Amino acid sequence: MLNPMIRFALSLSLVATLTATLGTSGTTGTLGTLGTQAKRPDAPQLAPYVPTPQEVVDRMLELAKVTKNDLVVDLGCGDGRIPVTAAKKYGARGLGVDIDPVRIDEANANAKAAGVTHLVEFKLQDALKTDVSNATVVTTYLLSQSNLRVRPLITKQLKPGSRIVTHSFSMGDWAPTKTETFNDATGRPRTIYLYLADGKVRQ
């Protein structure tokens, strides 16, 4: 049997190992990560972080029929790949918000690498307090309950005809205008939902 001092030392070593591991990796979802830097204390974590695969990003933007005239707002932007892709591929303007400063730093770096910093902006911000009134496209990869929390916000602010595209999780009892299901490159089924704002606020 290990003596108490050895057990204590091993416990400290295990904690240090786990901390280092969790500081550099995420789990499933979008908003926030298990990083070591502080998140916005005033903002809820609407889903843990996992990047949306690029092929899903492409399909989401295609479903929304994004053009250079659009402003794409991504609620829970992670590393910014949706606004960056919209800007690079279509010339659209983009705004991404996230509660994790690590993700915002990554998003800004990705925008710089793609040469689209003049078109996109990223903010350390609570998705539930984000002004989307000028958006023509809103994207999310949030959990079902989180989509229901942002639904009143976006349906109150968006102009009729604006598009909302969600990945994996729907907007509850609001029937989507279109749904697409496909298998990604790994064979995993993916579903994306398209909604059209109609001026009706959905609680």
Buried (B, 14 or more C-beta within 10 A) or exposed (E): EEEEEEEEEEEEEEEEEEEEEBEEEBEEBBBBBBBEEEBBEEBBBBBBBBBBBEEBBEBBBBBBEBEEEBBBBBBBBBBBBBBBBBBBBBBBBBBBBBBBBBBBBBBBEBBEEBEBBEBBBBEBBBBBEBEBEEBBBBBBBBBEEBBBBBBEBBBBBBEEEBBBBBBBBBBEEBEBEEEBEEEEEEEEEBBBBBBEBEEEEBE
